[in-house]
Amino acid sequence: QVQLVESGGGLVQAGGSLRLSCAASGRTSSYYAMGWFRQAPGKEREFVSAISWRGTTTHYADSVKGRFTISRDNANNTVYLQMNSLKPEDTAVYYCAGRRAGFYYVGHQTSDYDYWGQGTQVTVSS
């Protein structure tokens, strides 16, 4: 079992930056692909970004490509999402997700992941 805890959310003006962190604890000795999703009020949870266990494969939603960067530090069991040039439409609760997978796997669907954090609120004011 793996526990995921997000942090780093907050209120920022449009054009600003935030860095989200996702710390994993528990059975972290296995290989885990990780992803970030977000959910705005009244909308479905959507894919934002994902990274393979080795960190060599990364994927982004078109809406964040060029502005967000996902990375990971396996030694410290932490995944990051650097968010730059934030827009009001980026406002949502951001969730970290994980699943046991091969070295290069990345998933885009919520059903691809087994473990979820509690979420962290990101609010971008105009």
C-alpha positions in Angstrom: 0.0 0.0 0.0 1.2 3.5 -0.8 0.0 6.8 0.7 0.3 10.0 -1.3 0.2 13.5 0.1 0.1 16.6 -2.0 1.3 20.0 -1.0 2.1 23.4 -2.5 -1.3 24.6 -3.6 -2.5 28.1 -2.9 -3.8 31.3 -4.3 -1.8 33.0 -7.1 -2.4 35.8 -9.6 -2.6 35.0 -13.3 0.9 34.7 -14.8 2.3 33.5 -11.5 3.9 30.1 -10.6 3.4 27.4 -8.1 5.2 24.1 -7.5 3.2 21.2 -6.3 4.8 18.3 -4.4 3.5 14.7 -3.9 5.2 12.7 -1.2 4.8 8.9 -1.2 5.1 6.7 1.8 4.5 3.1 2.6 5.5 0.4 0.1 7.6 2.7 -2.1 10.2 0.1 -3.0 8.3 -1.0 -6.1 8.3 0.9 -9.4 5.6 3.5 -9.7 4.4 5.6 -12.5 3.0 8.9 -11.3 0.5 11.3 -12.6 -1.2 14.6 -11.8 -4.9 15.2 -12.4 -7.2 18.1 -11.6 -10.8 18.7 -11.0 -12.6 22.0 -11.2 -16.1 22.5 -9.7 -18.8 20.8 -11.7 -16.3 19.1 -14.0 -14.8 15.7 -14.3 -11.3 14.9 -13.1 -8.9 15.4 -16.0 -5.4 14.4 -16.9 -2.7 17.0 -16.4 0.7 15.3 -16.6 2.4 11.9 -16.0 5.9 10.6 -15.6 7.4 7.1 -15.8 9.3 5.6 -12.9 12.6 6.3 -14.6 11.5 9.8 -15.3 12.5 9.5 -18.9 9.0 9.6 -20.3 6.7 12.5 -19.6 3.3 13.4 -21.0 1.2 16.6 -20.7 -2.3 17.6 -21.5 -2.4 20.1 -24.4 -3.8 22.7 -22.1 -0.7 22.8 -19.9 2.0 21.9 -22.4 4.9 24.4 -22.4 3.7 25.8 -19.0 3.9 22.9 -16.6 6.8 20.6 -15.9 6.6 17.2 -14.1 9.6 15.7 -12.4 10.5 13.2 -9.8 13.1 12.4 -7.1 12.9 8.7 -6.5 15.5 8.9 -3.7 13.0 11.0 -1.8 9.8 9.4 -3.1 8.5 12.7 -4.3 7.0 13.9 -7.6 6.7 17.6 -8.5 4.6 19.7 -10.8 6.1 23.1 -11.6 3.3 25.3 -12.9 4.3 28.5 -14.7 2.2 31.2 -16.5 -0.8 30.1 -14.6 -4.3 31.0 -15.9 -7.6 31.4 -14.2 -8.8 28.2 -16.0 -6.0 26.3 -14.2 -8.1 26.7 -11.0 -8.9 23.3 -9.6 -8.1 20.7 -7.0 -5.0 18.9 -8.1 -4.5 15.3 -7.3 -1.4 13.1 -7.4 -1.9 9.5 -8.5 0.3 6.4 -8.7 0.4 2.8 -9.9 2.9 0.0 -10.0 4.3 -0.2 -13.5 7.3 -0.8 -15.7 10.1 1.6 -16.1 8.6 3.5 -19.0 4.9 3.4 -18.4 2.8 6.5 -18.2 -1.0 6.6 -17.8 -3.5 9.2 -18.9 -6.8 7.9 -17.5 -7.9 8.0 -13.9 -8.6 4.3 -14.2 -4.9 3.8 -14.9 -4.0 4.6 -11.3 -4.5 2.7 -8.1 -3.4 5.2 -5.5 -4.6 8.8 -5.0 -3.8 11.7 -2.7 -6.3 13.9 -1.0 -5.8 16.8 -3.4 -4.5 20.4 -3.0 -6.4 23.5 -4.1 -4.9 25.8 -6.7 -6.7 29.1 -7.3 -5.6 31.5 -10.0 -7.1 35.0 -9.8 -7.5 37.2 -12.9 
